[in-house]
Every structure is written in C-alpha cells, then in structure tokens.
Amino acid sequence: MIDKTEKFLVDSNSFMTPYRFYYAFDLVPAYWKALEQHIKSGRIVVLDMVKDEIDKGKDELATWLNTVKGLEVVPHVSTEIVTKYQEVLQYVQGSGLYKPEAFQIWAPGYIADPWIIAAASAHSYTIVTEEKSSGGLSIKTPNRAAKIPDVAHHFGARAIDIYEMMRKLNIKIE
C-alpha cells in the first residue's frame, strides 16, 4: 500500500549520484521531470544544508534545483531539530558502537549527516540516501564511521535509496 503522505528528505548524494553517473539531464530528462513533480507536490524536501552543498557545485544540478518551483527547504536550525541533533551526536559518541573518530567526523556543525537524521526524526521524514548500512554493529568491534541508515534506525527514522523512493512515488523512466 502506498502512503500518499510520506515525505522524503533527500541527501545530497541522492541528487549528485544520479546527476553524475546514470540520470544525466540530457539523457534521462524524464527522471528530473518526475522529481520536480514530487517536489512541487511537497513529497520531496531538502535540508537547507543539502541545498547549500549542491549550490556549491555551481553546475547544471544546482541550476535545476534552484529553478524548481515550490521546493521546500527545511531549515536545520529549529528547536526540535537542534534537540534531536544533540541526541544523535550523543548516541554516536556514547553508544559504544562507534570509534571516537566517528564522532569527530560528525561533530563539526557543518556536517549534514547528523542534521539530516535529526530533521527526519523530528518531522517523520523518510531519508533518501545512497549511503549503505554498516550491517551488524557491535560493541566488540566498533565502527570507525557512522552511517546514516544505522543511526537513523536508532532514532526511528527510515533510510532508503533512490530506487525505493522511485518505487514509492511510482516514478518510472520510460
């Protein structure tokens, strides 16, 4: 059953990877038109930090994203998101599942990953990312990097890839 209210918070890699590797604007314009429709309908949203990261590319992707009408840009600085962000960092630092460098990588305020998880958790968004789960996390063998799907799961937020989002939104490239 399709959930018509589910909102997708898209990570920068889920825009950049298709753009750079398999859905170039000139070869697969239907993909970008479909995304644009779902952005306009409010089903796809982006965190302000993700938009800023894409804007830094000053490329066709940045131009496209800036011309999409109705794009909802979620500000990362809100009471609910900042509170969740602090919880995310505390979890990465104190869960025992990650080595200290995982926290050090995510701790700088300009790193979007913990903010994406915080926003998804605070607003019940489904995260769309190309990042893959580390698999079995264990205190016996802590990971040196935190992955969005693993940490999001701890906070009750779903993380899916673009193909699952395409299926949920019924996006077909024909």
Chimera marker file (.cmm) of the C-alpha trace (Angstrom):
<marker_set name="trace">
<marker id="1" x="0.000" y="0.000" z="0.000" r="1" g="1" b="0" radius="0.5"/>
<marker id="2" x="1.342" y="3.415" z="-0.956" r="1" g="1" b="0" radius="0.5"/>
<marker id="3" x="1.485" y="6.101" z="1.721" r="1" g="1" b="0" radius="0.5"/>
<marker id="4" x="0.476" y="9.326" z="-0.022" r="1" g="1" b="0" radius="0.5"/>
<marker id="5" x="1.560" y="11.426" z="2.964" r="1" g="1" b="0" radius="0.5"/>
<marker id="6" x="5.121" y="10.113" z="3.304" r="1" g="1" b="0" radius="0.5"/>
<marker id="7" x="7.684" y="12.879" z="2.800" r="1" g="1" b="0" radius="0.5"/>
<marker id="8" x="11.178" y="12.185" z="1.540" r="1" g="1" b="0" radius="0.5"/>
<marker id="9" x="14.174" y="14.144" z="2.850" r="1" g="1" b="0" radius="0.5"/>
<marker id="10" x="16.797" y="13.726" z="0.142" r="1" g="1" b="0" radius="0.5"/>
<marker id="11" x="20.512" y="13.636" z="0.954" r="1" g="1" b="0" radius="0.5"/>
<marker id="12" x="22.867" y="15.457" z="-1.412" r="1" g="1" b="0" radius="0.5"/>
<marker id="13" x="24.363" y="12.170" z="-2.647" r="1" g="1" b="0" radius="0.5"/>
<marker id="14" x="20.914" y="11.103" z="-3.876" r="1" g="1" b="0" radius="0.5"/>
<marker id="15" x="20.863" y="14.122" z="-6.163" r="1" g="1" b="0" radius="0.5"/>
<marker id="16" x="24.548" y="14.154" z="-7.110" r="1" g="1" b="0" radius="0.5"/>
<marker id="17" x="24.998" y="10.443" z="-7.853" r="1" g="1" b="0" radius="0.5"/>
<marker id="18" x="22.117" y="10.195" z="-10.357" r="1" g="1" b="0" radius="0.5"/>
<marker id="19" x="23.169" y="13.501" z="-11.936" r="1" g="1" b="0" radius="0.5"/>
<marker id="20" x="26.809" y="12.460" z="-12.337" r="1" g="1" b="0" radius="0.5"/>
<marker id="21" x="26.512" y="8.768" z="-13.093" r="1" g="1" b="0" radius="0.5"/>
<marker id="22" x="23.244" y="7.497" z="-14.507" r="1" g="1" b="0" radius="0.5"/>
<marker id="23" x="20.479" y="10.057" z="-14.995" r="1" g="1" b="0" radius="0.5"/>
<marker id="24" x="22.217" y="12.889" z="-16.827" r="1" g="1" b="0" radius="0.5"/>
<marker id="25" x="19.832" y="15.738" z="-17.649" r="1" g="1" b="0" radius="0.5"/>
<marker id="26" x="20.362" y="15.396" z="-21.401" r="1" g="1" b="0" radius="0.5"/>
<marker id="27" x="19.912" y="11.596" z="-21.433" r="1" g="1" b="0" radius="0.5"/>
<marker id="28" x="17.138" y="10.980" z="-18.879" r="1" g="1" b="0" radius="0.5"/>
<marker id="29" x="15.125" y="14.196" z="-18.547" r="1" g="1" b="0" radius="0.5"/>
<marker id="30" x="12.053" y="12.175" z="-17.515" r="1" g="1" b="0" radius="0.5"/>
<marker id="31" x="13.704" y="11.360" z="-14.170" r="1" g="1" b="0" radius="0.5"/>
<marker id="32" x="14.216" y="15.033" z="-13.338" r="1" g="1" b="0" radius="0.5"/>
<marker id="33" x="10.710" y="15.972" z="-14.507" r="1" g="1" b="0" radius="0.5"/>
<marker id="34" x="9.250" y="13.302" z="-12.220" r="1" g="1" b="0" radius="0.5"/>
<marker id="35" x="11.350" y="14.525" z="-9.282" r="1" g="1" b="0" radius="0.5"/>
<marker id="36" x="10.209" y="18.068" z="-9.983" r="1" g="1" b="0" radius="0.5"/>
<marker id="37" x="6.542" y="16.994" z="-9.848" r="1" g="1" b="0" radius="0.5"/>
<marker id="38" x="7.066" y="15.387" z="-6.438" r="1" g="1" b="0" radius="0.5"/>
<marker id="39" x="8.989" y="18.404" z="-5.179" r="1" g="1" b="0" radius="0.5"/>
<marker id="40" x="6.116" y="20.656" z="-6.276" r="1" g="1" b="0" radius="0.5"/>
<marker id="41" x="3.612" y="18.381" z="-4.520" r="1" g="1" b="0" radius="0.5"/>
<marker id="42" x="5.623" y="18.613" z="-1.288" r="1" g="1" b="0" radius="0.5"/>
<marker id="43" x="6.542" y="14.917" z="-1.169" r="1" g="1" b="0" radius="0.5"/>
<marker id="44" x="10.280" y="15.595" z="-1.655" r="1" g="1" b="0" radius="0.5"/>
<marker id="45" x="12.017" y="18.124" z="0.598" r="1" g="1" b="0" radius="0.5"/>
<marker id="46" x="15.633" y="19.095" z="1.207" r="1" g="1" b="0" radius="0.5"/>
<marker id="47" x="17.505" y="20.289" z="4.243" r="1" g="1" b="0" radius="0.5"/>
<marker id="48" x="18.993" y="23.772" z="3.840" r="1" g="1" b="0" radius="0.5"/>
<marker id="49" x="22.485" y="22.293" z="4.320" r="1" g="1" b="0" radius="0.5"/>
<marker id="50" x="21.925" y="19.843" z="1.466" r="1" g="1" b="0" radius="0.5"/>
<marker id="51" x="20.769" y="22.625" z="-0.838" r="1" g="1" b="0" radius="0.5"/>
<marker id="52" x="23.848" y="24.669" z="0.121" r="1" g="1" b="0" radius="0.5"/>
<marker id="53" x="26.091" y="21.701" z="-0.657" r="1" g="1" b="0" radius="0.5"/>
<marker id="54" x="24.504" y="21.276" z="-4.094" r="1" g="1" b="0" radius="0.5"/>
<marker id="55" x="24.691" y="25.032" z="-4.743" r="1" g="1" b="0" radius="0.5"/>
<marker id="56" x="28.457" y="24.921" z="-4.180" r="1" g="1" b="0" radius="0.5"/>
<marker id="57" x="28.750" y="22.752" z="-7.290" r="1" g="1" b="0" radius="0.5"/>
<marker id="58" x="27.650" y="25.658" z="-9.496" r="1" g="1" b="0" radius="0.5"/>
<marker id="59" x="26.622" y="23.137" z="-12.129" r="1" g="1" b="0" radius="0.5"/>
<marker id="60" x="23.516" y="22.026" z="-14.006" r="1" g="1" b="0" radius="0.5"/>
<marker id="61" x="22.212" y="20.231" z="-10.905" r="1" g="1" b="0" radius="0.5"/>
<marker id="62" x="22.448" y="23.398" z="-8.801" r="1" g="1" b="0" radius="0.5"/>
<marker id="63" x="20.746" y="25.401" z="-11.540" r="1" g="1" b="0" radius="0.5"/>
<marker id="64" x="17.949" y="22.828" z="-11.815" r="1" g="1" b="0" radius="0.5"/>
<marker id="65" x="17.341" y="22.687" z="-8.052" r="1" g="1" b="0" radius="0.5"/>
<marker id="66" x="17.188" y="26.484" z="-7.861" r="1" g="1" b="0" radius="0.5"/>
<marker id="67" x="14.606" y="26.704" z="-10.648" r="1" g="1" b="0" radius="0.5"/>
<marker id="68" x="12.210" y="24.082" z="-9.253" r="1" g="1" b="0" radius="0.5"/>
<marker id="69" x="9.084" y="25.908" z="-8.138" r="1" g="1" b="0" radius="0.5"/>
<marker id="70" x="7.727" y="25.000" z="-4.710" r="1" g="1" b="0" radius="0.5"/>
<marker id="71" x="10.909" y="23.435" z="-3.346" r="1" g="1" b="0" radius="0.5"/>
<marker id="72" x="10.525" y="23.076" z="0.415" r="1" g="1" b="0" radius="0.5"/>
<marker id="73" x="13.866" y="23.814" z="2.063" r="1" g="1" b="0" radius="0.5"/>
<marker id="74" x="13.836" y="22.630" z="5.670" r="1" g="1" b="0" radius="0.5"/>
<marker id="75" x="15.883" y="24.883" z="7.978" r="1" g="1" b="0" radius="0.5"/>
<marker id="76" x="18.186" y="22.816" z="10.162" r="1" g="1" b="0" radius="0.5"/>
<marker id="77" x="18.063" y="25.316" z="12.998" r="1" g="1" b="0" radius="0.5"/>
<marker id="78" x="14.799" y="24.780" z="14.848" r="1" g="1" b="0" radius="0.5"/>
<marker id="79" x="14.194" y="23.767" z="18.442" r="1" g="1" b="0" radius="0.5"/>
<marker id="80" x="13.064" y="20.233" z="17.545" r="1" g="1" b="0" radius="0.5"/>
<marker id="81" x="15.905" y="19.581" z="15.109" r="1" g="1" b="0" radius="0.5"/>
<marker id="82" x="18.652" y="21.014" z="17.335" r="1" g="1" b="0" radius="0.5"/>
<marker id="83" x="17.439" y="18.863" z="20.234" r="1" g="1" b="0" radius="0.5"/>
<marker id="84" x="17.478" y="15.732" z="18.049" r="1" g="1" b="0" radius="0.5"/>
<marker id="85" x="20.871" y="16.721" z="16.612" r="1" g="1" b="0" radius="0.5"/>
<marker id="86" x="22.337" y="16.767" z="20.120" r="1" g="1" b="0" radius="0.5"/>
<marker id="87" x="20.825" y="13.334" z="20.783" r="1" g="1" b="0" radius="0.5"/>
<marker id="88" x="22.280" y="11.989" z="17.525" r="1" g="1" b="0" radius="0.5"/>
<marker id="89" x="25.786" y="13.155" z="18.419" r="1" g="1" b="0" radius="0.5"/>
<marker id="90" x="25.456" y="11.825" z="21.982" r="1" g="1" b="0" radius="0.5"/>
<marker id="91" x="24.404" y="8.447" z="20.578" r="1" g="1" b="0" radius="0.5"/>
<marker id="92" x="27.364" y="8.259" z="18.166" r="1" g="1" b="0" radius="0.5"/>
<marker id="93" x="29.743" y="9.274" z="20.945" r="1" g="1" b="0" radius="0.5"/>
<marker id="94" x="28.320" y="7.195" z="23.769" r="1" g="1" b="0" radius="0.5"/>
<marker id="95" x="26.680" y="4.069" z="22.300" r="1" g="1" b="0" radius="0.5"/>
<marker id="96" x="29.907" y="2.096" z="22.170" r="1" g="1" b="0" radius="0.5"/>
<marker id="97" x="29.130" y="1.096" z="18.581" r="1" g="1" b="0" radius="0.5"/>
<marker id="98" x="31.493" y="3.646" z="17.066" r="1" g="1" b="0" radius="0.5"/>
<marker id="99" x="35.150" y="4.516" z="17.483" r="1" g="1" b="0" radius="0.5"/>
<marker id="100" x="35.963" y="8.071" z="18.634" r="1" g="1" b="0" radius="0.5"/>
<marker id="101" x="36.782" y="9.158" z="15.064" r="1" g="1" b="0" radius="0.5"/>
<marker id="102" x="33.144" y="8.569" z="14.036" r="1" g="1" b="0" radius="0.5"/>
<marker id="103" x="32.088" y="11.256" z="16.485" r="1" g="1" b="0" radius="0.5"/>
<marker id="104" x="34.959" y="13.514" z="15.414" r="1" g="1" b="0" radius="0.5"/>
<marker id="105" x="33.859" y="13.233" z="11.781" r="1" g="1" b="0" radius="0.5"/>
<marker id="106" x="30.215" y="14.099" z="12.565" r="1" g="1" b="0" radius="0.5"/>
<marker id="107" x="30.802" y="16.675" z="15.335" r="1" g="1" b="0" radius="0.5"/>
<marker id="108" x="31.568" y="19.769" z="13.217" r="1" g="1" b="0" radius="0.5"/>
<marker id="109" x="28.328" y="21.719" z="12.819" r="1" g="1" b="0" radius="0.5"/>
<marker id="110" x="28.680" y="21.938" z="9.037" r="1" g="1" b="0" radius="0.5"/>
<marker id="111" x="28.468" y="18.148" z="8.550" r="1" g="1" b="0" radius="0.5"/>
<marker id="112" x="24.957" y="17.463" z="7.206" r="1" g="1" b="0" radius="0.5"/>
<marker id="113" x="24.550" y="13.759" z="8.103" r="1" g="1" b="0" radius="0.5"/>
<marker id="114" x="23.574" y="14.154" z="11.772" r="1" g="1" b="0" radius="0.5"/>
<marker id="115" x="21.339" y="17.109" z="10.874" r="1" g="1" b="0" radius="0.5"/>
<marker id="116" x="19.541" y="15.014" z="8.239" r="1" g="1" b="0" radius="0.5"/>
<marker id="117" x="18.848" y="12.317" z="10.824" r="1" g="1" b="0" radius="0.5"/>
<marker id="118" x="17.712" y="14.916" z="13.345" r="1" g="1" b="0" radius="0.5"/>
<marker id="119" x="15.335" y="16.547" z="10.844" r="1" g="1" b="0" radius="0.5"/>
<marker id="120" x="13.926" y="13.174" z="9.752" r="1" g="1" b="0" radius="0.5"/>
<marker id="121" x="13.401" y="12.124" z="13.349" r="1" g="1" b="0" radius="0.5"/>
<marker id="122" x="11.834" y="15.440" z="14.360" r="1" g="1" b="0" radius="0.5"/>
<marker id="123" x="9.457" y="15.636" z="11.376" r="1" g="1" b="0" radius="0.5"/>
<marker id="124" x="8.849" y="11.954" z="10.487" r="1" g="1" b="0" radius="0.5"/>
<marker id="125" x="10.571" y="12.222" z="7.100" r="1" g="1" b="0" radius="0.5"/>
<marker id="126" x="11.950" y="9.211" z="5.244" r="1" g="1" b="0" radius="0.5"/>
<marker id="127" x="15.627" y="9.803" z="4.438" r="1" g="1" b="0" radius="0.5"/>
<marker id="128" x="16.758" y="9.113" z="0.894" r="1" g="1" b="0" radius="0.5"/>
<marker id="129" x="20.485" y="8.416" z="0.776" r="1" g="1" b="0" radius="0.5"/>
<marker id="130" x="22.923" y="6.359" z="-1.239" r="1" g="1" b="0" radius="0.5"/>
<marker id="131" x="24.800" y="5.531" z="1.957" r="1" g="1" b="0" radius="0.5"/>
<marker id="132" x="24.547" y="1.861" z="2.930" r="1" g="1" b="0" radius="0.5"/>
<marker id="133" x="24.190" y="0.370" z="6.399" r="1" g="1" b="0" radius="0.5"/>
<marker id="134" x="27.327" y="-0.961" z="8.038" r="1" g="1" b="0" radius="0.5"/>
<marker id="135" x="25.478" y="-4.159" z="8.765" r="1" g="1" b="0" radius="0.5"/>
<marker id="136" x="25.960" y="-5.757" z="12.151" r="1" g="1" b="0" radius="0.5"/>
<marker id="137" x="27.037" y="-3.108" z="14.631" r="1" g="1" b="0" radius="0.5"/>
<marker id="138" x="28.776" y="-4.440" z="17.704" r="1" g="1" b="0" radius="0.5"/>
<marker id="139" x="30.303" y="-3.019" z="20.852" r="1" g="1" b="0" radius="0.5"/>
<marker id="140" x="33.024" y="-5.679" z="20.488" r="1" g="1" b="0" radius="0.5"/>
<marker id="141" x="34.083" y="-4.234" z="17.121" r="1" g="1" b="0" radius="0.5"/>
<marker id="142" x="33.070" y="-0.561" z="16.990" r="1" g="1" b="0" radius="0.5"/>
<marker id="143" x="32.875" y="1.067" z="13.549" r="1" g="1" b="0" radius="0.5"/>
<marker id="144" x="35.160" y="3.908" z="12.641" r="1" g="1" b="0" radius="0.5"/>
<marker id="145" x="32.392" y="5.647" z="10.687" r="1" g="1" b="0" radius="0.5"/>
<marker id="146" x="28.747" y="6.270" z="11.487" r="1" g="1" b="0" radius="0.5"/>
<marker id="147" x="26.361" y="5.595" z="8.614" r="1" g="1" b="0" radius="0.5"/>
<marker id="148" x="23.075" y="7.433" z="8.130" r="1" g="1" b="0" radius="0.5"/>
<marker id="149" x="20.908" y="4.270" z="7.822" r="1" g="1" b="0" radius="0.5"/>
<marker id="150" x="22.260" y="2.778" z="11.073" r="1" g="1" b="0" radius="0.5"/>
<marker id="151" x="21.951" y="5.903" z="13.205" r="1" g="1" b="0" radius="0.5"/>
<marker id="152" x="18.604" y="6.854" z="11.642" r="1" g="1" b="0" radius="0.5"/>
<marker id="153" x="17.225" y="3.426" z="12.534" r="1" g="1" b="0" radius="0.5"/>
<marker id="154" x="18.134" y="4.002" z="16.185" r="1" g="1" b="0" radius="0.5"/>
<marker id="155" x="16.075" y="7.225" z="16.111" r="1" g="1" b="0" radius="0.5"/>
<marker id="156" x="13.085" y="5.649" z="14.397" r="1" g="1" b="0" radius="0.5"/>
<marker id="157" x="13.734" y="7.279" z="11.025" r="1" g="1" b="0" radius="0.5"/>
<marker id="158" x="13.693" y="5.234" z="7.831" r="1" g="1" b="0" radius="0.5"/>
<marker id="159" x="16.550" y="5.483" z="5.355" r="1" g="1" b="0" radius="0.5"/>
<marker id="160" x="16.032" y="4.223" z="1.815" r="1" g="1" b="0" radius="0.5"/>
<marker id="161" x="17.845" y="4.564" z="-1.512" r="1" g="1" b="0" radius="0.5"/>
<marker id="162" x="16.593" y="6.436" z="-4.573" r="1" g="1" b="0" radius="0.5"/>
<marker id="163" x="15.210" y="3.285" z="-6.190" r="1" g="1" b="0" radius="0.5"/>
<marker id="164" x="12.973" y="2.595" z="-3.219" r="1" g="1" b="0" radius="0.5"/>
<marker id="165" x="11.856" y="6.242" z="-3.283" r="1" g="1" b="0" radius="0.5"/>
<marker id="166" x="11.130" y="5.903" z="-7.004" r="1" g="1" b="0" radius="0.5"/>
<marker id="167" x="9.001" y="2.827" z="-6.313" r="1" g="1" b="0" radius="0.5"/>
<marker id="168" x="7.117" y="4.554" z="-3.504" r="1" g="1" b="0" radius="0.5"/>
<marker id="169" x="6.451" y="7.592" z="-5.718" r="1" g="1" b="0" radius="0.5"/>
<marker id="170" x="5.728" y="5.439" z="-8.773" r="1" g="1" b="0" radius="0.5"/>
<marker id="171" x="8.499" y="7.091" z="-10.805" r="1" g="1" b="0" radius="0.5"/>
<marker id="172" x="9.200" y="5.093" z="-13.950" r="1" g="1" b="0" radius="0.5"/>
<marker id="173" x="11.701" y="6.044" z="-16.628" r="1" g="1" b="0" radius="0.5"/>
<marker id="174" x="10.116" y="5.172" z="-19.958" r="1" g="1" b="0" radius="0.5"/>
<link id1="1" id2="2" r="1" g="1" b="0" radius="0.2"/>
<link id1="2" id2="3" r="1" g="1" b="0" radius="0.2"/>
<link id1="3" id2="4" r="1" g="1" b="0" radius="0.2"/>
<link id1="4" id2="5" r="1" g="1" b="0" radius="0.2"/>
<link id1="5" id2="6" r="1" g="1" b="0" radius="0.2"/>
<link id1="6" id2="7" r="1" g="1" b="0" radius="0.2"/>
<link id1="7" id2="8" r="1" g="1" b="0" radius="0.2"/>
<link id1="8" id2="9" r="1" g="1" b="0" radius="0.2"/>
<link id1="9" id2="10" r="1" g="1" b="0" radius="0.2"/>
<link id1="10" id2="11" r="1" g="1" b="0" radius="0.2"/>
<link id1="11" id2="12" r="1" g="1" b="0" radius="0.2"/>
<link id1="12" id2="13" r="1" g="1" b="0" radius="0.2"/>
<link id1="13" id2="14" r="1" g="1" b="0" radius="0.2"/>
<link id1="14" id2="15" r="1" g="1" b="0" radius="0.2"/>
<link id1="15" id2="16" r="1" g="1" b="0" radius="0.2"/>
<link id1="16" id2="17" r="1" g="1" b="0" radius="0.2"/>
<link id1="17" id2="18" r="1" g="1" b="0" radius="0.2"/>
<link id1="18" id2="19" r="1" g="1" b="0" radius="0.2"/>
<link id1="19" id2="20" r="1" g="1" b="0" radius="0.2"/>
<link id1="20" id2="21" r="1" g="1" b="0" radius="0.2"/>
<link id1="21" id2="22" r="1" g="1" b="0" radius="0.2"/>
<link id1="22" id2="23" r="1" g="1" b="0" radius="0.2"/>
<link id1="23" id2="24" r="1" g="1" b="0" radius="0.2"/>
<link id1="24" id2="25" r="1" g="1" b="0" radius="0.2"/>
<link id1="25" id2="26" r="1" g="1" b="0" radius="0.2"/>
<link id1="26" id2="27" r="1" g="1" b="0" radius="0.2"/>
<link id1="27" id2="28" r="1" g="1" b="0" radius="0.2"/>
<link id1="28" id2="29" r="1" g="1" b="0" radius="0.2"/>
<link id1="29" id2="30" r="1" g="1" b="0" radius="0.2"/>
<link id1="30" id2="31" r="1" g="1" b="0" radius="0.2"/>
<link id1="31" id2="32" r="1" g="1" b="0" radius="0.2"/>
<link id1="32" id2="33" r="1" g="1" b="0" radius="0.2"/>
<link id1="33" id2="34" r="1" g="1" b="0" radius="0.2"/>
<link id1="34" id2="35" r="1" g="1" b="0" radius="0.2"/>
<link id1="35" id2="36" r="1" g="1" b="0" radius="0.2"/>
<link id1="36" id2="37" r="1" g="1" b="0" radius="0.2"/>
<link id1="37" id2="38" r="1" g="1" b="0" radius="0.2"/>
<link id1="38" id2="39" r="1" g="1" b="0" radius="0.2"/>
<link id1="39" id2="40" r="1" g="1" b="0" radius="0.2"/>
<link id1="40" id2="41" r="1" g="1" b="0" radius="0.2"/>
<link id1="41" id2="42" r="1" g="1" b="0" radius="0.2"/>
<link id1="42" id2="43" r="1" g="1" b="0" radius="0.2"/>
<link id1="43" id2="44" r="1" g="1" b="0" radius="0.2"/>
<link id1="44" id2="45" r="1" g="1" b="0" radius="0.2"/>
<link id1="45" id2="46" r="1" g="1" b="0" radius="0.2"/>
<link id1="46" id2="47" r="1" g="1" b="0" radius="0.2"/>
<link id1="47" id2="48" r="1" g="1" b="0" radius="0.2"/>
<link id1="48" id2="49" r="1" g="1" b="0" radius="0.2"/>
<link id1="49" id2="50" r="1" g="1" b="0" radius="0.2"/>
<link id1="50" id2="51" r="1" g="1" b="0" radius="0.2"/>
<link id1="51" id2="52" r="1" g="1" b="0" radius="0.2"/>
<link id1="52" id2="53" r="1" g="1" b="0" radius="0.2"/>
<link id1="53" id2="54" r="1" g="1" b="0" radius="0.2"/>
<link id1="54" id2="55" r="1" g="1" b="0" radius="0.2"/>
<link id1="55" id2="56" r="1" g="1" b="0" radius="0.2"/>
<link id1="56" id2="57" r="1" g="1" b="0" radius="0.2"/>
<link id1="57" id2="58" r="1" g="1" b="0" radius="0.2"/>
<link id1="58" id2="59" r="1" g="1" b="0" radius="0.2"/>
<link id1="59" id2="60" r="1" g="1" b="0" radius="0.2"/>
<link id1="60" id2="61" r="1" g="1" b="0" radius="0.2"/>
<link id1="61" id2="62" r="1" g="1" b="0" radius="0.2"/>
<link id1="62" id2="63" r="1" g="1" b="0" radius="0.2"/>
<link id1="63" id2="64" r="1" g="1" b="0" radius="0.2"/>
<link id1="64" id2="65" r="1" g="1" b="0" radius="0.2"/>
<link id1="65" id2="66" r="1" g="1" b="0" radius="0.2"/>
<link id1="66" id2="67" r="1" g="1" b="0" radius="0.2"/>
<link id1="67" id2="68" r="1" g="1" b="0" radius="0.2"/>
<link id1="68" id2="69" r="1" g="1" b="0" radius="0.2"/>
<link id1="69" id2="70" r="1" g="1" b="0" radius="0.2"/>
<link id1="70" id2="71" r="1" g="1" b="0" radius="0.2"/>
<link id1="71" id2="72" r="1" g="1" b="0" radius="0.2"/>
<link id1="72" id2="73" r="1" g="1" b="0" radius="0.2"/>
<link id1="73" id2="74" r="1" g="1" b="0" radius="0.2"/>
<link id1="74" id2="75" r="1" g="1" b="0" radius="0.2"/>
<link id1="75" id2="76" r="1" g="1" b="0" radius="0.2"/>
<link id1="76" id2="77" r="1" g="1" b="0" radius="0.2"/>
<link id1="77" id2="78" r="1" g="1" b="0" radius="0.2"/>
<link id1="78" id2="79" r="1" g="1" b="0" radius="0.2"/>
<link id1="79" id2="80" r="1" g="1" b="0" radius="0.2"/>
<link id1="80" id2="81" r="1" g="1" b="0" radius="0.2"/>
<link id1="81" id2="82" r="1" g="1" b="0" radius="0.2"/>
<link id1="82" id2="83" r="1" g="1" b="0" radius="0.2"/>
<link id1="83" id2="84" r="1" g="1" b="0" radius="0.2"/>
<link id1="84" id2="85" r="1" g="1" b="0" radius="0.2"/>
<link id1="85" id2="86" r="1" g="1" b="0" radius="0.2"/>
<link id1="86" id2="87" r="1" g="1" b="0" radius="0.2"/>
<link id1="87" id2="88" r="1" g="1" b="0" radius="0.2"/>
<link id1="88" id2="89" r="1" g="1" b="0" radius="0.2"/>
<link id1="89" id2="90" r="1" g="1" b="0" radius="0.2"/>
<link id1="90" id2="91" r="1" g="1" b="0" radius="0.2"/>
<link id1="91" id2="92" r="1" g="1" b="0" radius="0.2"/>
<link id1="92" id2="93" r="1" g="1" b="0" radius="0.2"/>
<link id1="93" id2="94" r="1" g="1" b="0" radius="0.2"/>
<link id1="94" id2="95" r="1" g="1" b="0" radius="0.2"/>
<link id1="95" id2="96" r="1" g="1" b="0" radius="0.2"/>
<link id1="96" id2="97" r="1" g="1" b="0" radius="0.2"/>
<link id1="97" id2="98" r="1" g="1" b="0" radius="0.2"/>
<link id1="98" id2="99" r="1" g="1" b="0" radius="0.2"/>
<link id1="99" id2="100" r="1" g="1" b="0" radius="0.2"/>
<link id1="100" id2="101" r="1" g="1" b="0" radius="0.2"/>
<link id1="101" id2="102" r="1" g="1" b="0" radius="0.2"/>
<link id1="102" id2="103" r="1" g="1" b="0" radius="0.2"/>
<link id1="103" id2="104" r="1" g="1" b="0" radius="0.2"/>
<link id1="104" id2="105" r="1" g="1" b="0" radius="0.2"/>
<link id1="105" id2="106" r="1" g="1" b="0" radius="0.2"/>
<link id1="106" id2="107" r="1" g="1" b="0" radius="0.2"/>
<link id1="107" id2="108" r="1" g="1" b="0" radius="0.2"/>
<link id1="108" id2="109" r="1" g="1" b="0" radius="0.2"/>
<link id1="109" id2="110" r="1" g="1" b="0" radius="0.2"/>
<link id1="110" id2="111" r="1" g="1" b="0" radius="0.2"/>
<link id1="111" id2="112" r="1" g="1" b="0" radius="0.2"/>
<link id1="112" id2="113" r="1" g="1" b="0" radius="0.2"/>
<link id1="113" id2="114" r="1" g="1" b="0" radius="0.2"/>
<link id1="114" id2="115" r="1" g="1" b="0" radius="0.2"/>
<link id1="115" id2="116" r="1" g="1" b="0" radius="0.2"/>
<link id1="116" id2="117" r="1" g="1" b="0" radius="0.2"/>
<link id1="117" id2="118" r="1" g="1" b="0" radius="0.2"/>
<link id1="118" id2="119" r="1" g="1" b="0" radius="0.2"/>
<link id1="119" id2="120" r="1" g="1" b="0" radius="0.2"/>
<link id1="120" id2="121" r="1" g="1" b="0" radius="0.2"/>
<link id1="121" id2="122" r="1" g="1" b="0" radius="0.2"/>
<link id1="122" id2="123" r="1" g="1" b="0" radius="0.2"/>
<link id1="123" id2="124" r="1" g="1" b="0" radius="0.2"/>
<link id1="124" id2="125" r="1" g="1" b="0" radius="0.2"/>
<link id1="125" id2="126" r="1" g="1" b="0" radius="0.2"/>
<link id1="126" id2="127" r="1" g="1" b="0" radius="0.2"/>
<link id1="127" id2="128" r="1" g="1" b="0" radius="0.2"/>
<link id1="128" id2="129" r="1" g="1" b="0" radius="0.2"/>
<link id1="129" id2="130" r="1" g="1" b="0" radius="0.2"/>
<link id1="130" id2="131" r="1" g="1" b="0" radius="0.2"/>
<link id1="131" id2="132" r="1" g="1" b="0" radius="0.2"/>
<link id1="132" id2="133" r="1" g="1" b="0" radius="0.2"/>
<link id1="133" id2="134" r="1" g="1" b="0" radius="0.2"/>
<link id1="134" id2="135" r="1" g="1" b="0" radius="0.2"/>
<link id1="135" id2="136" r="1" g="1" b="0" radius="0.2"/>
<link id1="136" id2="137" r="1" g="1" b="0" radius="0.2"/>
<link id1="137" id2="138" r="1" g="1" b="0" radius="0.2"/>
<link id1="138" id2="139" r="1" g="1" b="0" radius="0.2"/>
<link id1="139" id2="140" r="1" g="1" b="0" radius="0.2"/>
<link id1="140" id2="141" r="1" g="1" b="0" radius="0.2"/>
<link id1="141" id2="142" r="1" g="1" b="0" radius="0.2"/>
<link id1="142" id2="143" r="1" g="1" b="0" radius="0.2"/>
<link id1="143" id2="144" r="1" g="1" b="0" radius="0.2"/>
<link id1="144" id2="145" r="1" g="1" b="0" radius="0.2"/>
<link id1="145" id2="146" r="1" g="1" b="0" radius="0.2"/>
<link id1="146" id2="147" r="1" g="1" b="0" radius="0.2"/>
<link id1="147" id2="148" r="1" g="1" b="0" radius="0.2"/>
<link id1="148" id2="149" r="1" g="1" b="0" radius="0.2"/>
<link id1="149" id2="150" r="1" g="1" b="0" radius="0.2"/>
<link id1="150" id2="151" r="1" g="1" b="0" radius="0.2"/>
<link id1="151" id2="152" r="1" g="1" b="0" radius="0.2"/>
<link id1="152" id2="153" r="1" g="1" b="0" radius="0.2"/>
<link id1="153" id2="154" r="1" g="1" b="0" radius="0.2"/>
<link id1="154" id2="155" r="1" g="1" b="0" radius="0.2"/>
<link id1="155" id2="156" r="1" g="1" b="0" radius="0.2"/>
<link id1="156" id2="157" r="1" g="1" b="0" radius="0.2"/>
<link id1="157" id2="158" r="1" g="1" b="0" radius="0.2"/>
<link id1="158" id2="159" r="1" g="1" b="0" radius="0.2"/>
<link id1="159" id2="160" r="1" g="1" b="0" radius="0.2"/>
<link id1="160" id2="161" r="1" g="1" b="0" radius="0.2"/>
<link id1="161" id2="162" r="1" g="1" b="0" radius="0.2"/>
<link id1="162" id2="163" r="1" g="1" b="0" radius="0.2"/>
<link id1="163" id2="164" r="1" g="1" b="0" radius="0.2"/>
<link id1="164" id2="165" r="1" g="1" b="0" radius="0.2"/>
<link id1="165" id2="166" r="1" g="1" b="0" radius="0.2"/>
<link id1="166" id2="167" r="1" g="1" b="0" radius="0.2"/>
<link id1="167" id2="168" r="1" g="1" b="0" radius="0.2"/>
<link id1="168" id2="169" r="1" g="1" b="0" radius="0.2"/>
<link id1="169" id2="170" r="1" g="1" b="0" radius="0.2"/>
<link id1="170" id2="171" r="1" g="1" b="0" radius="0.2"/>
<link id1="171" id2="172" r="1" g="1" b="0" radius="0.2"/>
<link id1="172" id2="173" r="1" g="1" b="0" radius="0.2"/>
<link id1="173" id2="174" r="1" g="1" b="0" radius="0.2"/>
</marker_set>
